[in-house]
Amino acid sequence: MVSVHPVETLDIPDLAPYRTMRLQYEHRQRGIFVAEGEKVVRRLLESDLEVISLLLPAKWLEAYRDLLARRPEKQIRAFTAEKSLLESLTGFTMYQGVLAIGRVPPPVRLEPILVRSQGSLLILAVEGVSNAQNLGGLVRNCVALGVDAMLLGESCCSPYLRRAVRSSMGTLFKFPVIESAALAADLKTAKENGLKIVAAHPHTNEKSLWQTDFTQPCIILVGSEGEGISPPTLRLCDEVVAIPMHNDVDSLNVGTAGAIFLYEATRQRSSETGAPAQKQKQPESNL
């Protein structure tokens, strides 16, 4: 059930999560997150995650009517306001002015994923990525390229920070992200379950990406652009692999490097199974 509340000011208690959406770690402590943009909010409404409220121009309520009618919540508060008022929250012109507050879901555990998908499992593990936009981009890459799950090390930021959610374009809402309390221990567990750990590490002469076999169950591990993968974590890996590069470029943004590794893994697996190439969709426009 949706209750509609037109507002002319943002200075009311129920809108506090929107006014404080730059205080993202405070939101995390409360177990909530902000979804920003028409497509991201639409994907939230299509997901199984709990929706707490909406803040948007009145015209969007009609666009979301069918999705809202199917929601299981007893009540979702929809606050409607002029787009110019909503733009004051972000400090820049918003294309749609559509926002929502959702509930962070319960933690995802690694072990059930290892059991469920062991035969063809592909996981992206991430260490030391604190930039929310980079992390959200990695989530989007994973979903686009058919990865089974993401394993985040304890030194990573939360995938439910506002910019991470936005950069993922809402793909996060239907994708398992495991926020590890001890990445090294989880990598050891994965190895005990038969997964190969492949480190994406630019400063190595051990092996190039094109020489690496990704057809068996494996974890691809990426690190931050600045520090890379820490030496203790690197020692846990079965292979250390670099992307061949030219013109004295020694590294790539973690999102770009992750996409290249995941594409090569997907390409090899499609070739191995004889799966036909899927028809490409038109690229999504940015919000």
TAURZI-V47307 format. One line per field, one symbol per residue. burial: b if it has 9 or more other ideal C-beta (glycine too) atoms within 8 Angstrom, else e. A space follows every 10 residues. Layout:
burial=???
//
This chain:
burial=ebeebebeeb eeeebebbbb beebeebbee ebbbbbbbbb bbbbbebebe bbbbbbbeeb beebeebbee beeeebbbbb bebebbbebe eeebebbbbb bbbeeeebeb eebbeeebee bbbbbbbbbe ebbbbbbbbb bbbebebbbb bbbeebbbbb bbbbbbbbbb bbbebebbbb eebbebbbbb beeebbbbbb bbebeebbbe ebebeebbbb bbbbeeebbb eebbebbebb bbbebeeeee ebebbebbbb bbbbbbebbb eeeeeeeeee eeeeeeb
//
